[in-house]
Amino acid sequence: RGMAARGVPPTVACYRAAITAAAAADDSALALELFSEAFMAKDADEASRPPLRPDCACYQAALSALQPARAWQQASRLVEHASSTGVHLDATCFGCAIGSLLGQPRAWQSAMALFTRMDNLRISPNEQVCVSLIDVLSEASQWQQAVQHLAKFEERGFELTAPVYAAVMRACAKASDWHTALYEVLPGMQAHGLQPTAAVLAPLVRALAAAGNTQDALAYLPKLTVALTSALAQSGAALPPAVASEARDALFALRLACRSSSAKEGE
């Protein structure tokens, strides 16, 4: 704000840095205000100053601020603004836009439209896109599509990662589809040479326990314990909040399953 008072007009790089700082502070309103002020404002002074044209990094910073706020309408406007100004967005931008749809009306249709748009633009999905799309599909009870997209991601040339499999496992757990989780998702992960992480095993145990498959759930409990210990060692302080929450839910579901079955020693 002090630059203008000193007669130094802010450049694209200045605005990009300010938007990035606002996003890091989880201030989506300020990030959007700065972006609009710099690149979308229409005022009487516009003709007297050279127009600023945002680059992909500017959009990425603004969209990353809008994702946790679930500001999907503003995110959609930014995607359209980029298209109208000829700026080519990258996979991270689309991942943020898809993630902002989580929990919104008709979210999965809009998410699929963005994913199709990426395909038409020949933008390969990255991990963020895959996880965000699966989470949106899962939240909308489209868990079968979430599982099917594993193959589609591979067709697009994306190397599947543990967080992507974890997202699919969460979808299976939400749908209580332990069979798909145990006999399709987990073997597929192992076939790609990936070791199941705590984020993968926790929803698997929860799905098994919720379906009353107590013995299989108990069989995976030692593996979950090892994975949690490994995750704790890597973090150095505490488990990531999402992993800790998944583990609590899994253990609570398993305890209830043990209590209502003959596996009393499991509780």
C-alpha positions in Angstrom: 0.0 0.0 0.0 2.9 2.3 0.6 4.3 1.9 -2.9 1.6 4.0 -4.6 2.1 6.8 -2.0 5.8 6.9 -3.0 5.0 7.0 -6.7 6.2 3.4 -7.3 3.4 1.5 -9.1 3.3 -2.2 -7.9 4.3 -4.7 -10.6 2.8 -8.1 -11.3 5.6 -9.6 -9.1 4.7 -7.3 -6.2 1.0 -8.4 -6.4 2.0 -12.0 -6.8 4.1 -11.8 -3.6 1.3 -10.1 -1.7 -1.3 -12.6 -2.8 1.0 -15.5 -1.9 1.5 -14.0 1.6 -2.3 -13.6 2.0 -2.8 -17.2 0.9 -0.1 -18.4 3.4 -2.0 -16.5 6.2 -5.3 -18.2 5.1 -6.8 -14.8 4.3 -8.8 -15.7 1.2 -10.7 -12.4 1.2 -7.5 -10.4 1.0 -6.0 -12.6 -1.6 -9.1 -12.2 -3.8 -9.2 -8.4 -3.1 -5.6 -8.0 -4.2 -6.1 -10.1 -7.3 -9.2 -8.2 -8.3 -7.5 -4.8 -7.7 -4.5 -5.7 -9.8 -6.0 -7.6 -12.7 -9.8 -7.4 -12.8 -10.6 -3.8 -11.7 -12.3 -1.4 -14.2 -11.9 2.2 -13.3 -11.4 5.6 -14.8 -7.6 5.5 -14.3 -7.3 2.3 -16.3 -6.5 4.1 -19.6 -3.8 6.2 -17.9 -1.7 3.2 -16.7 -0.4 0.1 -18.5 -2.6 -2.9 -17.7 -1.2 -5.6 -15.5 -1.5 -9.1 -16.9 -1.4 -11.9 -14.3 0.7 -15.0 -14.9 -0.1 -18.6 -13.9 1.7 -18.1 -10.6 -0.7 -15.3 -9.7 -3.7 -17.5 -10.4 -2.1 -20.3 -8.5 -1.6 -18.1 -5.4 -5.2 -16.8 -5.5 -6.7 -20.2 -6.1 -4.7 -21.8 -3.3 -6.2 -19.2 -0.9 -9.7 -19.9 -2.1 -9.5 -23.7 -1.8 -9.5 -24.1 2.0 -12.3 -21.4 2.2 -14.4 -23.6 -0.2 -14.9 -20.4 -2.2 -15.9 -22.3 -5.3 -17.8 -19.5 -7.0 -14.8 -17.1 -6.8 -12.5 -20.0 -7.9 -14.7 -20.6 -11.0 -14.6 -16.9 -11.9 -10.8 -17.0 -11.7 -10.6 -20.0 -14.0 -12.9 -18.2 -16.5 -10.9 -15.0 -16.2 -7.7 -16.9 -17.1 -9.3 -18.4 -20.1 -10.5 -14.9 -21.3 -7.1 -13.4 -20.8 -5.2 -16.2 -22.5 -3.3 -17.4 -19.5 -2.6 -21.1 -19.4 -3.3 -22.6 -16.0 -1.4 -25.6 -14.7 -2.5 -28.7 -12.9 -2.0 -27.1 -9.5 -4.5 -24.3 -10.4 -7.1 -26.8 -11.5 -6.4 -28.9 -8.4 -7.2 -25.9 -6.2 -10.3 -25.1 -8.2 -11.6 -28.7 -7.9 -10.8 -28.8 -4.2 -12.8 -25.6 -3.5 -15.9 -27.5 -4.6 -15.8 -30.0 -1.7 -19.2 -30.1 -0.1 -20.9 -27.7 -2.5 -24.1 -28.3 -4.4 -23.6 -30.3 -7.6 -19.9 -30.4 -6.7 -19.0 -33.6 -8.5 -20.5 -32.6 -11.8 -18.5 -29.3 -11.7 -15.4 -31.2 -10.6 -15.8 -33.6 -13.5 -16.3 -30.6 -15.9 -13.0 -29.1 -14.7 -11.2 -32.4 -15.1 -12.6 -32.8 -18.6 -11.4 -29.2 -19.3 -7.9 -30.2 -18.2 -8.1 -33.2 -20.6 -9.1 -30.9 -23.5 -6.2 -28.6 -22.7 -3.8 -31.6 -22.5 -2.9 -30.8 -18.9 -1.7 -33.9 -17.1 -3.2 -34.3 -13.6 -0.9 -34.1 -10.6 -1.4 -35.6 -7.2 -3.4 -32.6 -6.0 -5.9 -32.9 -8.9 -6.3 -36.6 -8.3 -6.8 -36.4 -4.6 -9.2 -33.4 -4.9 -11.3 -35.0 -7.5 -11.6 -38.3 -5.6 -12.5 -36.4 -2.4 -15.2 -34.4 -4.2 -16.6 -37.6 -5.8 -16.6 -39.4 -2.4 -18.3 -36.5 -0.6 -21.0 -36.6 -3.2 -21.5 -40.4 -2.7 -20.0 -41.1 -6.1 -17.5 -43.6 -4.7 -17.7 -46.0 -7.6 -16.5 -43.2 -9.9 -13.7 -42.4 -7.4 -12.4 -46.0 -7.7 -12.8 -46.1 -11.5 -10.7 -43.0 -11.8 -7.6 -44.8 -10.6 -7.4 -46.5 -14.1 -8.2 -43.2 -15.8 -5.4 -41.4 -14.0 -3.0 -44.1 -15.2 -4.3 -43.7 -18.8 -3.4 -40.1 -18.6 0.1 -41.0 -17.7 0.0 -40.0 -14.0 2.0 -42.2 -11.7 -0.3 -43.1 -8.8 0.9 -42.2 -5.3 0.0 -43.2 -1.8 -2.1 -40.1 -1.1 -4.2 -40.9 -4.2 -4.8 -44.5 -2.9 -5.6 -43.0 0.5 -8.3 -40.8 -1.0 -9.8 -43.8 -2.7 -9.7 -45.8 0.5 -11.6 -42.9 2.2 -14.2 -43.2 -0.5 -14.6 -46.9 0.1 -14.8 -46.4 3.9 -17.5 -43.7 3.4 -19.5 -46.2 1.4 -18.7 -49.1 3.7 -17.4 -51.0 0.7 -14.8 -53.1 2.4 -14.6 -55.6 -0.5 -13.4 -53.1 -3.0 -11.0 -51.6 -0.5 -9.5 -55.0 0.5 -9.5 -56.8 -2.9 -9.1 -54.1 -5.4 -7.6 -50.9 -4.0 -5.0 -52.4 -1.7 -3.7 -55.0 -4.1 -3.5 -52.4 -6.8 -1.4 -50.2 -4.6 0.9 -53.1 -3.8 1.2 -54.0 -7.5 2.6 -50.5 -8.1 5.3 -51.2 -5.5 3.8 -48.8 -2.9 3.7 -49.7 0.8 0.4 -49.0 2.5 0.6 -46.0 4.7 -1.4 -45.1 7.8 -3.6 -42.9 5.7 -4.4 -46.0 3.6 -4.7 -48.6 6.3 -6.9 -46.5 8.7 -9.9 -46.2 6.4 -9.4 -49.8 5.4 -9.7 -50.9 9.0 -12.7 -48.6 9.4 -14.5 -50.0 6.4 -13.9 -53.6 7.6 -15.0 -52.8 11.1 -18.1 -50.9 10.0 -19.2 -53.8 7.8 -18.8 -56.2 10.8 -15.8 -57.9 9.3 -14.1 -57.8 12.6 -11.5 -60.6 12.2 -10.0 -59.0 9.0 -10.0 -55.6 10.7 -8.1 -57.0 13.7 -5.7 -58.7 11.3 -4.7 -55.3 9.8 -4.5 -53.6 13.2 -0.8 -54.5 13.7 0.1 -53.1 10.3 -1.8 -49.9 11.1 0.1 -49.6 14.3 3.5 -50.0 12.5 2.4 -47.4 9.9 1.3 -45.0 12.6 4.6 -45.4 14.4 6.5 -44.7 11.1 4.3 -41.6 10.4 5.0 -40.3 13.9 8.8 -40.8 13.5 8.7 -39.0 10.1 6.8 -36.0 11.5 9.1 -35.7 14.5 6.4 -34.3 16.8 2.8 -35.4 16.2 0.8 -37.2 13.6 -0.6 -35.0 10.8 -4.2 -34.0 11.9 -5.9 -35.8 9.0 -4.0 -39.1 9.7 -4.7 -38.8 13.5 -8.4 -38.3 12.8 -8.6 -41.2 10.5 -6.8 -43.4 13.0 -9.2 -42.4 15.8 -12.2 -43.1 13.6 -10.8 -46.5 12.6 -10.0 -47.6 16.2 -13.4 -46.4 17.5 -15.2 -48.4 14.7 -13.1 -51.4 15.5 -13.8 -51.2 19.2 -17.5 -51.1 18.5 -17.2 -54.0 16.2 -15.4 -56.1 18.8 -17.9 -55.2 21.5 -20.8 -56.3 19.4 -19.2 -59.5 18.2 -17.5 -62.5 19.8 -14.0 -60.9 19.5 -14.0 -59.5 23.0 -10.3 -59.8 23.3 -9.9 -57.5 20.4 -11.5 -54.6 22.4 
